[in-house]
Amino acid sequence: MANGIFNHMSSKLVISRLQRDLSDSTVLRNIGVGFGYSQLAYNSLEKGLNKLEINKEGILAEINNHWELLAEPLQTVMKYHGYKNPYELLKDMTRGKTFSQEEYIQFVKGLDKLPQDVSEKLLSLNPSNYLGNAPDMAKSIKDYI
């Protein structure tokens, strides 16, 4: 209702300015109605959102079944250590496919150019503990607000 009222007002005010009714009083008298419906919608949305429950176990299970999420750190490390076309290689292995934990481990162990400590770091990752740059980006978001 609020969207309908505000849409009507936005089109009516432009037209009536070009006509004899310069006060737009009939339209402007109803602006509070639009805001009232908006407030009802916000209250209803808040009530609905408060009914939601997060299924943490289900989310973790879903994330941990998708090791292809770790293609980003693999690609970054491979580029840094001079591997040719890591993006294309990982794209072929992961796009539209499920990449299992076993496949991930086997792939990392097959990267012979990597120093031992880097391999160990990659092997310590799992889809639920890899955040990439997200923490730093979240901290710097205040620069954009």
Secondary structure, DSSP 8 states (H G I E B T S, - for coil): -HHHHHHHHHHHHHHHHTSS--S-HHHHTTHHHHHHHHHHHHHHHHHHHHT----HHHHHHHHHT-GGGGHHHHHHHHHHTT-S-HHHHHHHHHTTS---HHHHHHHHHT-TTS-HHHHHHHHH--TTT--TTHHHHHHHGGGT-
